[in-house]
Amino acid sequence: MSRIAATFERLAESEEGAYIPYVCCGDRGVGFTGELVRRLSRAGADVIELGLPFSDPMADGPTIQAAMVRSLSSGFRVAKLFDLISQARSDGVDTPIVVMTYYNPILRMGLDTFCKRLAEAGADGILPVDLPVEESGDLERIASAHELDVIRLVSPTTDDERMAQILQSANGFVYAVSISGVTGQRDSLPHSAIALLKRLREKSGLPVALGFGISNQEQVRQAMAAGASGVVEGSALINIYARGLGDEDGALDLVEEHARGMKDSARAARQRPG
Amino acid sequence: MSAKGYFGGFGGFYVPEVLVASLKELEREYQRISRTAEFEAELQSMLKDYAGRPTPLYYARSLSDRVGGARIFLKREDLAHTGSHKINNAIGQALLAKRMGRSRVICETGAGQHGVATATACALLDLECEVYMGETDVERQRLNCYRMNLLGAKINVVKSGSRTLKDSINEAMRDYAATSEDTHYLLGSIVGPHPYPTIVRDFQSVIGVETKEQMARMTGGLPDALVACVGGGSNSIGLFHPFIDDEQVQMFGAEAAGDGIETGKHCASVVVGEEGVLHGSRTLILQDDDGQVSETSSVAAGLDYPAVGPEHAHLSTSNRAKYFGVTDQEAVLAFHLLSEAEGIIPALESAHAIHLATKIAREFSKDQSIVVCLSGRGDKDVAQIAKLEGRL
């Protein structure tokens, strides 16, 4: 069983929701990303998504775009992603790690080399943002050979027939996109998210993580109540550490404290009767 | 082309899941609507009565004499309404949007020609119009910005990335992902995910279809060669496509070599790009070793794009068409040459094609003929060139 599957199994047994933070690699420096990963793991993150910066992030809103630009303009290279994961593993971080990336950097390195290096570094899954099920045969085959889960995205506009097709090739967990649009912090959970979670619950036995727009504990409770197995949070974390800049430790403390609160909500939400 | 929108090994459908449903609907609706006699009749009547088609095919005697060699014919897309070939696709897609029940149209623009054409079609068909345009392009194409405003369009200035065409496409895609229920994304070139490369090519093929008829009338046969500039590649594919099966017709694409290919400041994605995925399409891209898309440079904003339509990638790798880089300096010389020789001021984009055509014409004999797509007129570029030459 993959580390991701084992994590969700454990969470299901203890009736906990998963908290999945997203971190943009190399924003504020690779060292800062490494420290973020350690802090998030310590705060109880169940899976960590590592975002690989890309020059043309079509699916991302302004916050993550800006983080990617900062990372790339400070000299981030793809090779540092593998180093970062290896380092986290040798530092004792055993939280499952999923790499969220656009397809071109994978294609450029070569699917086999990319997956091999990811697996060797200690990653558990890969989430290709712009690779729909129609185009993903090669990556699925190669990722599976390296025992990497391919995480699939499902959106509110994904119809039933397509959802079935996507779920068939999904493993690890399913990433439910809360809204038709791009990443970015939003205050409440849109109706489209609730409806999508209901449909996914009826169709799939896989754990479902809800992402895009997640930033507060109330949303976590709403998502869990609507049937999510967990939540993904990205832009909001970037906004939080942006507030503490100038004091790196302070910024990390803010993120860790916030993450603990989010995890507490995810834990409690699923334990409520009914 | 396969069902998935592939041209050989290029093209396809590399988009975030949120865009899939809208693009599939667009594909379905395009297949349904564009095949109806009613749509075809409306499109033809608008192209004729509104856009001024067919555009002339003009034998440029003076230019041909100066160059020496093959006879050079100009396909006068610069004489189409709004001053470039962009109107062909804008009208086609705006009609499609209307019939799909959309009330709002968004588009990207580089030089501003596609933005102006889209704003025009939207004004005519009473559609709300928003144009994404990079900050860098807004600065170098002020006149076109004002034209779009006159036509009732709103310009959204894009300040992300390199602030040019590629970033405008990213922003338009983001908008479309959130708004596709009431919005049509009117993409202006043969780039992007399926079905765009096919839709835009179909609407631009009128250029080549007319050229074929006009050549037959004027010379009694086919041209020996076709030349067009290639940014994303819409005017060139429009000219080339109806001739693809006529194997004796050679095809040449002029890419922007900017300061020179060797300087790295250019956008010659077919000439030196490598396979990758950008804006939803597998194609040839200017990129670094990590797969990050390169910043590009050209005196012609409309060519300033780091990739190329997948059909051109296929035409190049299958050796059906050949592509060459033309530098800024060569394009500016051709801009002057055509103005002086023929009294036609070409768009800087089209000036790249003129330069390449003069080179090729010299290698051909006097009884051979070359058609150059004069994709746009140069009024928009006059201020920029005057400034460049210190006359303004």
Interface residues (C-beta under 8 A of the other chain):
Chain A: F54 S55 D56 P57 M58 A59 G61 P62 Q65 V69 L72 R77 V78 Y102 Y103 N104 P105 I106 L107 R108 M109 V129 D130 L131 P132 E134 E135 L153 V154 S155 P156 T157 T158 D159 R162 I166 V177 I179 S180 G181 V182
Chain B: K4 G12 F13 Y14 V15 P16 E17 V18 V20 A21 S22 S160 G161 K166 D167 N170 M173 R174 A177 A178 S180 E275 G276 V277 L278 H279 G280 I285 Q287 D289 D290 G291 Q292 V293
